[in-house]
Amino acid sequence: MENDGGMPAELSRPRGWLLLLALLAGNVALAIGPWFVRLADTGPVSAGFWRLLLALPFLAVFARFSGQALTGIPRRTLMFVALGAVAFGLDLASWHVGIEMTRLGNATLFGNAGSIVLLLWGFILSRSLPRGTEWTAIVFALAGAAILMGRSADISTTTLIGDLFCLTAGLLYAVYLINLQGARQTIGGWSLLVWVSIFACPLLLAIALINGEPVWPNDWTPILILFISSQLVGQGLLVFSLRHFPPLVIGLALLTQPAVAALIGYQVFGEVLTLLDIAGMVLLGSALVLARGVARVRS
C-alpha cells in the first residue's frame, strides 16, 4: 500500500523511517567488515571463524527470546542446513581471502553477486528465458563485471585473482540461500543462523589450519569489531528490517555497501577509483538492484 507520493504507507510513519534507517545501518555495518578482515593479525579464514564463533552465544540468546526452538529440528532439515552451512563456510573463506587481494569496493560487489545467480536459478526452475528487465540485469552484470575485472587485471594479477575469489564467494552464497529455502519455512531466522554457525565454524577452522594461517589473534580489537559489526549489528539489523521491504528497496540499500567499502579503501588503503571503475560499479550495482526487484515479480 502506498500513499499519494508513491512511498510505501509504512514509511510515511515514524516507525517506517526507523526501519529504513535500520536497513541502511545494517548495510553500512556489513560494509565496514572487510576493513577489519584486513586489520586482523590472524589469517583471513581464521577471522571468519572467529566472526561466527564469537557471535554464536548471542544468536542463541536472540533465538531464545524470539521463541525459536534450537532443538527438535527434523533430521532431514538439519541435513539441508548442514549442506547450506558448508556452502556458507566456503563462501566466507573465499570472500575473506579475496578481500585481502583486491579493492574493497570490488570485493563487496562481487561478494553480493548471489542476487544475479538467484535470478538465473529462477529461469532454470521455471524453464523460461529472461524477459525485458531481466535481460537488462544480466547485461549490466556481465558488462560491470568485465570492466571491474579488466581494471583489476591492469593493476596486477593478484588483484584479478582477488576478484575471482570474491565472485566465487557470491556464487557460493547463492548456493547457500537456495539450499536453505526449505529450512526457512520450518526454522526461525535466528535459530537457522545458530545452526549454520555450528556447522560452518569447524569447516572454517579446518581450512585455516590447512592453509597454515595463524588462528589465535595477538590483537583482539579487529576481530571483536568484525564480529560485532558484521554478525551482531549488520546481520541483526538486516534480519530485523528486511521483512518490511520489497526486494527493490533492499537492493537499493545494498548499494551503500560498495560505496562505503570504496570510501574506506580510498581513505585507509589508498585505493583510487577511476571513472571506468565507477562505471563498472554502477553497472554491476544496478544489476544487483534489478535482480532483486525482478525476483519479487517472479515469486
Rosetta silent file (secondary structure, phi, psi, omega in degrees, C-alpha in Angstrom):
SEQUENCE: MENDGGMPAELSRPRGWLLLLALLAGNVALAIGPWFVRLADTGPVSAGFWRLLLALPFLAVFARFSGQALTGIPRRTLMFVALGAVAFGLDLASWHVGIEMTRLGNATLFGNAGSIVLLLWGFILSRSLPRGTEWTAIVFALAGAAILMGRSADISTTTLIGDLFCLTAGLLYAVYLINLQGARQTIGGWSLLVWVSIFACPLLLAIALINGEPVWPNDWTPILILFISSQLVGQGLLVFSLRHFPPLVIGLALLTQPAVAALIGYQVFGEVLTLLDIAGMVLLGSALVLARGVARVRS
SCORE:     score description
SCORE:     0.000 S_00000001
   1 L     0.000  137.811 -177.355    0.000    0.000    0.000 S_00000001
   2 E  -125.409  156.882  172.752    1.333    3.443   -0.907 S_00000001
   3 L   -87.962 -174.935 -175.200    0.493    6.994   -0.055 S_00000001
   4 L   -65.319  -20.955 -178.921   -0.117    9.704   -2.671 S_00000001
   5 L   -87.536    2.433  178.695    3.610   10.312   -3.035 S_00000001
   6 L    86.119    3.188  179.993    4.300    6.737   -4.142 S_00000001
   7 L   -89.407  140.565  174.608    6.031    5.835   -0.883 S_00000001
   8 E   -51.395  138.859 -173.507    5.070    2.611    0.945 S_00000001
   9 H   -58.642  -35.817 -177.135    2.490    3.550    3.586 S_00000001
  10 H   -67.352  -21.066  178.808    4.548    2.106    6.439 S_00000001
  11 H   -84.731   -7.676  177.935    7.392    4.516    5.586 S_00000001
  12 H   -83.188   -4.314  178.170    5.116    7.512    5.954 S_00000001
  13 L  -106.085  156.638 -179.715    5.048    6.851    9.703 S_00000001
  14 H   -54.804  -40.079 -179.313    7.927    7.468   12.139 S_00000001
  15 H   -61.646  -35.975  179.105    8.342    3.722   12.745 S_00000001
  16 H   -62.324  -40.820  178.161    8.760    3.220    8.992 S_00000001
  17 H   -67.628  -33.017  175.434   11.656    5.644    8.847 S_00000001
  18 H   -65.157  -38.905  177.038   13.286    3.842   11.776 S_00000001
  19 H   -63.863  -40.639  178.273   13.011    0.583    9.843 S_00000001
  20 H   -64.603  -41.538  176.904   14.628    2.232    6.821 S_00000001
  21 H   -63.068  -38.111  177.584   17.443    3.565    8.997 S_00000001
  22 H   -63.079  -42.029  178.668   17.909    0.059   10.440 S_00000001
  23 H   -62.033  -46.076 -179.729   18.162   -1.360    6.910 S_00000001
  24 H   -67.139  -42.212 -179.779   20.753    1.247    5.882 S_00000001
  25 H   -63.614  -38.166  177.573   22.701    0.916    9.148 S_00000001
  26 H   -61.984  -42.150  178.504   22.843   -2.858    8.705 S_00000001
  27 H   -67.266  -39.375  178.092   24.331   -2.468    5.230 S_00000001
  28 H   -64.393  -42.063  178.737   26.873    0.104    6.434 S_00000001
  29 H   -61.035  -40.904  178.071   27.904   -2.204    9.290 S_00000001
  30 H   -66.949  -33.841 -179.698   28.433   -5.059    6.828 S_00000001
  31 H   -69.443  -25.267  179.450   30.475   -2.779    4.565 S_00000001
  32 H   -74.716  -26.251 -175.134   32.855   -1.988    7.437 S_00000001
  33 H   -50.706  -49.372 -177.793   33.625   -5.702    7.964 S_00000001
  34 H   -57.347  -31.245  177.223   36.229   -6.118    5.173 S_00000001
  35 H   -56.767  -45.115 -175.405   38.318   -3.320    6.689 S_00000001
  36 H   -81.516  -18.318  169.388   38.773   -5.339    9.879 S_00000001
  37 H   -63.328  -42.019  179.018   39.443   -8.563    7.980 S_00000001
  38 H   -68.860  -35.248 -176.981   42.499   -6.771    6.609 S_00000001
  39 H   -77.812  -21.191 -176.650   43.484   -5.379   10.018 S_00000001
  40 L   -63.842  139.519  178.752   43.216   -8.722   11.827 S_00000001
  41 L   -90.516    7.738  167.135   46.570  -10.331   12.665 S_00000001
  42 L   -87.562 -178.509  170.048   45.081  -13.775   12.120 S_00000001
  43 L   -76.050  165.330 -178.039   44.654  -15.218    8.650 S_00000001
  44 H   -64.524  -38.327  178.748   41.586  -14.136    6.655 S_00000001
  45 H   -70.931  -37.136  176.209   39.826  -17.505    7.035 S_00000001
  46 H   -60.570  -38.283  177.460   40.625  -17.527   10.757 S_00000001
  47 H   -61.478  -38.932  176.014   38.953  -14.127   11.026 S_00000001
  48 H   -64.627  -38.150  176.807   35.817  -15.678    9.510 S_00000001
  49 H   -60.210  -48.562 -179.329   35.971  -18.492   12.056 S_00000001
  50 H   -66.735  -35.687  178.198   36.107  -16.048   14.979 S_00000001
  51 H   -56.135  -44.506 -179.138   33.380  -13.911   13.428 S_00000001
  52 H   -78.182  -43.077 -175.094   30.949  -16.837   13.577 S_00000001
  53 H   -64.072  -45.406 -177.405   32.142  -18.441   16.807 S_00000001
  54 H   -67.190  -26.963 -179.270   32.020  -15.285   18.932 S_00000001
  55 H   -81.538  -17.406 -173.093   28.529  -14.479   17.655 S_00000001
  56 H   -54.051  -52.382 -178.185   27.107  -17.934   18.464 S_00000001
  57 H   -61.953  -33.838  178.604   26.038  -17.332   22.094 S_00000001
  58 H   -68.439  -42.014  177.759   24.402  -14.025   21.145 S_00000001
  59 H   -62.120  -38.407  178.706   22.499  -15.640   18.278 S_00000001
  60 H   -64.191  -39.563  177.868   21.308  -18.363   20.639 S_00000001
  61 H   -65.505  -43.464  178.117   20.018  -15.723   23.066 S_00000001
  62 H   -59.699  -42.350  179.417   18.231  -13.888   20.233 S_00000001
  63 H   -63.355  -42.130 -178.600   16.623  -17.163   19.144 S_00000001
  64 H   -63.734  -46.020 -178.878   15.519  -17.932   22.695 S_00000001
  65 H   -71.573  -19.963  176.080   13.949  -14.513   23.262 S_00000001
  66 L   -87.104   -1.201 -179.742   12.235  -14.753   19.858 S_00000001
  67 L    75.147   22.092 -178.820   10.645  -18.047   20.887 S_00000001
  68 L   -96.563  128.083 -176.582   12.525  -20.012   18.218 S_00000001
  69 L   -73.262  138.460  175.552   13.396  -23.619   19.057 S_00000001
  70 L  -101.874  -10.928 -179.967   17.014  -24.746   18.798 S_00000001
  71 L  -123.163  171.591  179.191   16.205  -28.431   19.368 S_00000001
  72 L    74.101   17.350  179.385   13.694  -30.904   17.981 S_00000001
  73 L   -80.655  132.784 -179.591   14.534  -29.974   14.381 S_00000001
  74 L   -54.624  143.169 -177.060   13.860  -32.848   11.919 S_00000001
  75 H   -59.549  -39.641 -179.704   16.978  -34.735   10.845 S_00000001
  76 H   -62.595  -41.296  178.337   16.253  -34.152    7.157 S_00000001
  77 H   -63.912  -43.062  178.978   16.015  -30.403    7.745 S_00000001
  78 H   -62.808  -32.670  178.677   19.296  -30.407    9.679 S_00000001
  79 H   -63.814  -44.247  178.611   20.935  -32.256    6.792 S_00000001
  80 H   -67.885  -36.194  176.539   19.994  -29.467    4.372 S_00000001
  81 H   -62.913  -40.804  179.418   21.102  -26.855    6.924 S_00000001
  82 H   -63.746  -43.129  178.160   24.466  -28.625    7.199 S_00000001
  83 H   -63.706  -42.268  176.905   24.894  -28.645    3.412 S_00000001
  84 H   -63.540  -37.839  179.921   23.950  -24.974    3.264 S_00000001
  85 H   -65.738  -35.030  176.111   26.377  -24.219    6.086 S_00000001
  86 H   -62.403  -44.914  177.509   29.205  -25.870    4.129 S_00000001
  87 H   -61.673  -40.695 -179.505   28.433  -23.561    1.196 S_00000001
  88 H   -67.619  -40.398  178.074   28.309  -20.580    3.577 S_00000001
  89 H   -62.591  -43.168  177.427   31.603  -21.539    5.213 S_00000001
  90 H   -66.554  -35.942  175.864   33.297  -21.840    1.821 S_00000001
  91 H   -59.282  -49.661 -177.453   31.669  -18.538    0.813 S_00000001
  92 H   -65.286  -40.750  179.281   33.084  -16.767    3.864 S_00000001
  93 H   -63.115  -46.938 -178.772   36.527  -18.329    3.404 S_00000001
  94 H   -64.511  -41.682 -178.712   36.685  -17.381   -0.281 S_00000001
  95 H   -65.898  -44.313 -178.644   35.418  -13.851    0.353 S_00000001
  96 H   -65.057  -36.643  175.541   37.837  -13.153    3.196 S_00000001
  97 H   -64.755  -44.304 -179.745   40.772  -14.371    1.102 S_00000001
  98 H   -63.856  -35.293 -179.905   39.622  -12.177   -1.783 S_00000001
  99 H   -56.025  -37.314 -176.936   39.241   -9.133    0.467 S_00000001
 100 L   -79.913   -7.228 -173.561   42.990   -9.155    1.121 S_00000001
 101 L  -114.235  -15.518 -178.080   43.822   -9.413   -2.590 S_00000001
 102 L  -131.214 -178.120 -179.591   41.531   -6.898   -4.333 S_00000001
 103 L   -73.699  148.000 -174.476   39.953   -3.490   -3.779 S_00000001
 104 H   -63.031  -38.247  178.433   37.303   -3.270   -1.071 S_00000001
 105 H   -62.489  -44.639  177.060   34.627   -1.914   -3.430 S_00000001
 106 H   -60.533  -46.005 -177.707   35.179   -4.808   -5.847 S_00000001
 107 H   -58.056  -41.692 -177.953   35.155   -7.331   -3.007 S_00000001
 108 H   -69.627  -42.277  179.825   31.806   -6.061   -1.742 S_00000001
 109 H   -65.885  -49.946 -178.842   30.137   -6.001   -5.155 S_00000001
 110 H   -66.756  -32.241  178.080   31.348   -9.428   -6.253 S_00000001
 111 H   -66.234  -21.548  177.961   30.562  -10.858   -2.820 S_00000001
 112 L   -98.338   11.878 -176.426   26.915   -9.854   -3.372 S_00000001
 113 L   -67.035   -6.337  179.045   26.743  -11.413   -6.852 S_00000001
 114 H   -58.066  -27.256  179.307   24.455  -14.119   -5.471 S_00000001
 115 H   -60.928  -39.931  178.638   21.453  -11.976   -6.455 S_00000001
 116 H   -67.694  -40.365  179.468   22.286  -12.493  -10.130 S_00000001
 117 H   -63.213  -41.475  178.561   22.751  -16.239   -9.585 S_00000001
 118 H   -63.734  -36.114  176.390   19.369  -16.476   -7.887 S_00000001
 119 H   -62.170  -46.196  179.204   17.806  -14.686  -10.858 S_00000001
 120 H   -65.348  -37.127  177.343   19.359  -17.225  -13.250 S_00000001
 121 H   -61.352  -36.005  177.227   18.293  -20.077  -10.953 S_00000001
 122 H   -62.316  -36.722  177.854   14.727  -18.825  -11.266 S_00000001
 123 H   -65.790  -39.413 -179.348   14.940  -19.203  -15.046 S_00000001
 124 H   -65.056  -44.755 -179.096   16.148  -22.775  -14.655 S_00000001
 125 H   -64.870  -40.157 -177.646   13.339  -23.703  -12.267 S_00000001
 126 H   -86.486   -5.687 -178.667   10.669  -22.089  -14.431 S_00000001
 127 L    51.932   46.798 -179.310   12.275  -23.368  -17.671 S_00000001
 128 L  -130.976  164.549  177.191   11.860  -19.937  -19.216 S_00000001
 129 L   -97.021  156.502  178.000   14.075  -17.344  -20.860 S_00000001
 130 L   -61.082  155.212  177.943   14.754  -13.855  -19.476 S_00000001
 131 L  -135.706  144.628  170.606   12.426  -11.039  -20.476 S_00000001
 132 L    44.773 -110.105 -176.794   12.775   -7.239  -20.575 S_00000001
 133 H   -61.565  -29.191  179.594   14.282   -6.035  -17.309 S_00000001
 134 H   -63.960  -43.042  176.097   15.738   -9.485  -16.662 S_00000001
 135 H   -62.760  -39.358  179.114   17.908   -9.211  -19.774 S_00000001
 136 H   -59.061  -45.269  179.465   18.922   -5.709  -18.662 S_00000001
 137 H   -60.938  -42.780 -178.648   20.100   -7.045  -15.285 S_00000001
 138 H   -66.437  -45.116  179.942   22.121   -9.807  -16.950 S_00000001
 139 H   -64.030  -44.359  177.978   23.744   -7.477  -19.497 S_00000001
 140 H   -60.059  -42.988 -178.569   24.562   -4.896  -16.803 S_00000001
 141 H   -62.711  -46.631 -179.262   26.062   -7.618  -14.594 S_00000001
 142 H   -64.956  -43.280 -179.221   28.262   -9.000  -17.367 S_00000001
 143 H   -65.979  -45.768  179.883   29.374   -5.537  -18.507 S_00000001
 144 H   -62.651  -44.308  179.515   30.085   -4.306  -14.976 S_00000001
 145 H   -63.777  -40.270  179.920   31.993   -7.465  -14.035 S_00000001
 146 H   -63.498  -42.143  179.684   34.026   -7.298  -17.262 S_00000001
 147 H   -64.242  -48.522 -176.924   35.005   -3.671  -16.623 S_00000001
 148 H   -65.423  -40.321  179.064   35.969   -4.254  -12.984 S_00000001
 149 H   -70.761  -35.819  176.255   37.931   -7.418  -13.744 S_00000001
 150 H   -63.225  -41.359  177.412   39.637   -5.759  -16.690 S_00000001
 151 H   -65.892  -37.991  177.793   40.711   -2.882  -14.479 S_00000001
 152 H   -64.425  -39.868  178.601   41.939   -5.349  -11.849 S_00000001
 153 H   -63.678  -32.922  177.592   43.977   -7.168  -14.486 S_00000001
 154 H   -66.426  -33.208 -177.680   45.546   -3.803  -15.405 S_00000001
 155 H   -75.450  -55.939  177.552   46.598   -3.295  -11.770 S_00000001
 156 L  -172.548  159.305  176.413   48.024   -6.787  -11.112 S_00000001
 157 H   -62.431  -35.407 -179.441   47.322  -10.483  -11.475 S_00000001
 158 H   -61.122  -42.220 -179.897   46.861  -10.668   -7.708 S_00000001
 159 H   -64.717  -39.486  177.862   44.007   -8.145   -7.797 S_00000001
 160 H   -64.638  -42.385  178.156   42.265  -10.100  -10.559 S_00000001
 161 H   -62.879  -36.763  176.435   42.600  -13.326   -8.578 S_00000001
 162 H   -61.593  -42.345  175.779   41.102  -11.487   -5.601 S_00000001
 163 H   -57.594  -43.630 -177.903   38.106  -10.528   -7.745 S_00000001
 164 H   -66.304  -37.198  175.351   37.662  -14.182   -8.724 S_00000001
 165 H   -61.566  -43.762 -178.430   37.766  -15.287   -5.079 S_00000001
 166 H   -69.993  -37.193  176.189   35.065  -12.739   -4.227 S_00000001
 167 H   -64.866  -40.805  175.459   32.969  -13.713   -7.242 S_00000001
 168 H   -59.572  -39.431  177.801   33.249  -17.359   -6.167 S_00000001
 169 H   -61.032  -42.011  178.438   32.044  -16.283   -2.737 S_00000001
 170 H   -61.972  -39.803  178.002   28.983  -14.667   -4.317 S_00000001
 171 H   -65.339  -42.696 -179.934   28.195  -17.888   -6.208 S_00000001
 172 H   -65.824  -34.336  178.724   28.584  -19.964   -3.037 S_00000001
 173 H   -65.803  -35.624  176.073   26.303  -17.608   -1.132 S_00000001
 174 H   -65.117  -40.195  176.675   23.596  -18.226   -3.723 S_00000001
 175 H   -60.764  -41.772  177.456   24.069  -21.986   -3.238 S_00000001
 176 H   -58.890  -47.640 -178.647   23.686  -21.409    0.500 S_00000001
 177 H   -66.664  -42.421 -179.816   20.415  -19.494    0.049 S_00000001
 178 H   -63.270  -41.745 -176.323   18.982  -21.989   -2.449 S_00000001
 179 H   -68.153  -26.184 -176.145   19.837  -24.929   -0.216 S_00000001
 180 L   -99.312    8.194 -178.598   18.131  -23.391    2.833 S_00000001
 181 L   -58.281  -43.191  179.930   14.875  -22.400    1.142 S_00000001
 182 L   -68.938  -41.023 -178.234   13.038  -25.370    2.639 S_00000001
 183 H   -63.585  -32.865 -179.135   14.595  -24.967    6.086 S_00000001
 184 H   -62.323  -22.908 -178.837   13.500  -21.321    6.252 S_00000001
 185 H   -81.459  -16.610 -177.054    9.872  -22.483    6.253 S_00000001
 186 L  -117.713  -17.166 -178.266   10.327  -24.618    9.383 S_00000001
 187 L  -119.898  137.968  176.139   13.100  -22.885   11.364 S_00000001
 188 L   -65.258  157.409 -175.997   13.125  -19.303   12.644 S_00000001
 189 H   -58.372  -44.542 -179.104   15.749  -16.936   11.267 S_00000001
 190 H   -68.518  -42.353  178.190   17.823  -16.721   14.461 S_00000001
 191 H   -61.539  -39.395  178.998   17.688  -20.470   15.053 S_00000001
 192 H   -63.680  -42.539  178.156   18.785  -21.054   11.477 S_00000001
 193 H   -62.972  -36.222  177.494   21.789  -18.733   11.931 S_00000001
 194 H   -60.740  -50.802 -176.745   22.761  -20.623   15.088 S_00000001
 195 H   -68.259  -36.626  175.820   22.797  -23.989   13.319 S_00000001
 196 H   -61.207  -42.676  179.102   24.561  -22.605   10.262 S_00000001
 197 H   -65.243  -40.258  179.780   27.291  -21.227   12.533 S_00000001
 198 H   -60.030  -41.867 -179.232   27.590  -24.524   14.415 S_00000001
 199 H   -78.822  -33.430 -174.118   28.203  -26.402   11.167 S_00000001
 200 H   -80.420  -31.208 -176.446   30.329  -23.722    9.457 S_00000001
 201 H   -57.184  -50.515  179.145   32.758  -22.976   12.328 S_00000001
 202 H   -60.121  -35.790  179.090   34.618  -26.335   12.233 S_00000001
 203 H   -64.195  -46.538  179.603   34.932  -26.075    8.450 S_00000001
 204 H   -63.070  -40.920  178.569   36.457  -22.595    8.625 S_00000001
 205 H   -63.323  -42.037  179.909   38.859  -23.667   11.376 S_00000001
 206 H   -63.161  -43.867  179.586   39.938  -26.704    9.337 S_00000001
 207 H   -62.597  -42.271  179.428   40.559  -24.573    6.221 S_00000001
 208 H   -61.918  -42.714 -179.143   42.561  -22.050    8.256 S_00000001
 209 H   -69.118  -39.889  178.020   44.736  -24.787    9.776 S_00000001
 210 H   -63.186  -37.188  178.526   45.287  -26.496    6.412 S_00000001
 211 L   -75.416   -7.631 -179.004   46.349  -23.135    4.961 S_00000001
 212 L    73.959   24.577 -179.525   48.789  -22.697    7.831 S_00000001
 213 L   -75.216  147.902  167.531   47.127  -19.473    8.973 S_00000001
 214 L   -67.949  131.312 -175.353   47.669  -18.022   12.447 S_00000001
 215 L  -101.863  -45.920 -175.932   44.397  -18.633   14.294 S_00000001
 216 L   -82.954  119.252 -176.902   44.810  -17.099   17.746 S_00000001
 217 L   -75.712  144.570  170.868   44.947  -13.277   17.475 S_00000001
 218 L   -82.834  -36.203  176.775   47.503  -11.210   19.375 S_00000001
 219 L  -113.095  111.586 -175.487   45.306   -8.124   18.986 S_00000001
 220 L   -81.132  -11.617 -173.191   41.643   -8.953   19.578 S_00000001
 221 H   -58.268  -52.014  179.661   40.343   -5.490   18.639 S_00000001
 222 H   -61.187  -37.557 -179.222   39.851   -6.049   14.861 S_00000001
 223 H   -65.610  -44.123 -179.418   38.295   -9.496   15.489 S_00000001
 224 H   -65.162  -43.057  179.000   35.865   -8.153   18.095 S_00000001
 225 H   -66.061  -36.553  179.367   34.842   -5.221   15.883 S_00000001
 226 H   -62.014  -48.596 -177.124   34.437   -7.613   12.928 S_00000001
 227 H   -70.882  -33.544  178.562   32.057   -9.952   14.735 S_00000001
 228 H   -70.412  -45.708 -176.387   30.109   -7.091   16.316 S_00000001
 229 H   -72.126  -44.442 -173.836   29.764   -5.090   13.088 S_00000001
 230 H   -82.873  -46.845 -174.215   29.189   -7.958   10.659 S_00000001
 231 H   -87.559  -50.941 -174.245   27.343  -10.594   12.689 S_00000001
 232 H   -78.882  -57.903 -176.052   25.564   -8.783   15.516 S_00000001
 233 H   -74.481  -53.723 -176.091   24.862   -5.295   14.172 S_00000001
 234 H   -61.939  -61.447 -179.653   24.891   -5.980   10.424 S_00000001
 235 H   -64.057  -38.168 -179.156   23.101   -9.324   10.291 S_00000001
 236 H   -61.799  -47.794  179.635   20.929   -8.435   13.277 S_00000001
 237 H   -66.309  -34.783  178.960   19.583   -5.219   11.765 S_00000001
 238 H   -69.045  -44.471  177.403   19.017   -6.917    8.410 S_00000001
 239 H   -59.082  -37.847 -178.310   17.101   -9.830    9.952 S_00000001
 240 H   -69.875  -38.151 -169.094   15.052   -7.268   11.871 S_00000001
 241 H  -104.475  -21.759 -170.648   14.260   -4.977    8.943 S_00000001
 242 H   -62.134  -34.386 -176.265   14.315   -6.978    5.686 S_00000001
 243 H   -68.902   -9.465 -178.013   10.836   -8.457    6.023 S_00000001
 244 H   -93.207   -3.435 -173.401    9.354   -4.944    5.958 S_00000001
 245 L  -129.827  149.013  173.697   10.660   -4.011    2.479 S_00000001
 246 L   -72.761  159.514 -177.641   10.290   -5.233   -1.114 S_00000001
 247 H   -56.081  -31.640 -178.940   13.428   -6.589   -2.847 S_00000001
 248 H   -63.654  -42.752  177.809   13.878   -3.394   -4.903 S_00000001
 249 H   -66.002  -39.715  178.181   14.315   -1.282   -1.746 S_00000001
 250 H   -61.207  -42.688  179.471   16.611   -3.949   -0.307 S_00000001
 251 H   -63.853  -41.087  177.953   18.687   -3.831   -3.487 S_00000001
 252 H   -64.449  -41.184  177.940   18.975   -0.052   -3.374 S_00000001
 253 H   -64.706  -32.597  178.763   20.052   -0.190    0.267 S_00000001
 254 H   -58.618  -30.035 -177.446   22.621   -2.809   -0.711 S_00000001
 255 L   -67.047  -14.685  174.462   24.395   -0.201   -2.826 S_00000001
 256 H   -66.830  -27.052 -177.550   25.522    1.551    0.348 S_00000001
 257 H   -63.749  -56.843  179.478   27.892   -1.379    0.930 S_00000001
 258 H   -64.662  -30.094  178.578   30.223   -0.933   -2.089 S_00000001
 259 H   -64.941  -47.472  179.003   30.034    2.859   -1.684 S_00000001
 260 H   -65.781  -42.861 -178.995   31.173    2.698    1.955 S_00000001
 261 H   -63.354  -41.386  178.844   33.747   -0.005    1.182 S_00000001
 262 H   -64.795  -37.802  178.382   35.194    2.026   -1.717 S_00000001
 263 H   -64.738  -43.011  177.226   35.413    5.117    0.532 S_00000001
 264 H   -63.276  -43.182  179.044   37.270    3.110    3.201 S_00000001
 265 H   -58.486  -38.854  179.547   39.547    1.677    0.522 S_00000001
 266 H   -72.039  -48.623 -174.272   40.379    5.189   -0.659 S_00000001
 267 H   -71.088  -39.461 -171.602   40.801    6.833    2.757 S_00000001
 268 H   -97.597  -39.998 -173.429   42.625    3.991    4.548 S_00000001
 269 H  -112.246    3.641  176.741   44.361    1.943    1.859 S_00000001
 270 L    67.417   28.826 -179.999   44.813    4.499   -0.913 S_00000001
 271 L   -84.345  101.416 -176.194   42.681    2.568   -3.418 S_00000001
 272 L   -87.124  134.394  177.456   41.937    5.162   -6.099 S_00000001
 273 L  -102.264  134.370  173.851   38.941    4.643   -8.392 S_00000001
 274 L   -90.229  172.933  176.472   38.932    5.895  -11.982 S_00000001
 275 H   -61.092  -34.087  178.390   35.818    6.904  -13.907 S_00000001
 276 H   -67.269  -40.256  175.579   35.923    3.485  -15.604 S_00000001
 277 H   -59.302  -46.698 -178.352   35.956    1.767  -12.199 S_00000001
 278 H   -62.578  -39.812  178.331   32.965    3.830  -11.114 S_00000001
 279 H   -61.913  -43.267  178.027   31.139    2.971  -14.349 S_00000001
 280 H   -62.769  -40.965  178.481   31.734   -0.738  -13.740 S_00000001
 281 H   -65.135  -40.562  179.322   30.488   -0.426  -10.162 S_00000001
 282 H   -63.846  -43.254  179.717   27.369    1.443  -11.275 S_00000001
 283 H   -63.653  -49.044 -178.189   26.580   -1.216  -13.898 S_00000001
 284 H   -68.379  -39.692  177.468   27.121   -4.165  -11.551 S_00000001
 285 H   -63.395  -40.710  177.644   25.343   -2.421   -8.674 S_00000001
 286 H   -63.537  -36.941  177.978   22.388   -1.618  -10.921 S_00000001
 287 H   -63.012  -40.353  178.607   22.264   -5.270  -11.976 S_00000001
 288 H   -63.626  -42.107  178.897   22.041   -6.356   -8.329 S_00000001
 289 H   -63.982  -46.704 -179.942   19.168   -3.939   -7.707 S_00000001
 290 H   -62.564  -39.801 -179.556   17.322   -5.073  -10.827 S_00000001
 291 H   -62.870  -40.249  178.928   17.857   -8.738   -9.958 S_00000001
 292 H   -69.684  -38.243  178.074   16.313   -8.298   -6.536 S_00000001
 293 H   -66.238  -41.264  179.287   13.393   -6.327   -7.957 S_00000001
 294 H   -64.855  -36.429  179.946   12.731   -8.924  -10.653 S_00000001
 295 H   -57.862  -34.328  179.140   12.815  -11.708   -8.055 S_00000001
 296 H   -67.027  -41.271 -178.803    9.785  -10.112   -6.422 S_00000001
 297 H   -66.466  -38.744 -175.589    7.846  -10.075   -9.703 S_00000001
 298 H   -78.252  -21.545 -174.729    8.681  -13.709  -10.495 S_00000001
 299 L   -80.921    0.000    0.000    7.854  -15.001   -6.987 S_00000001
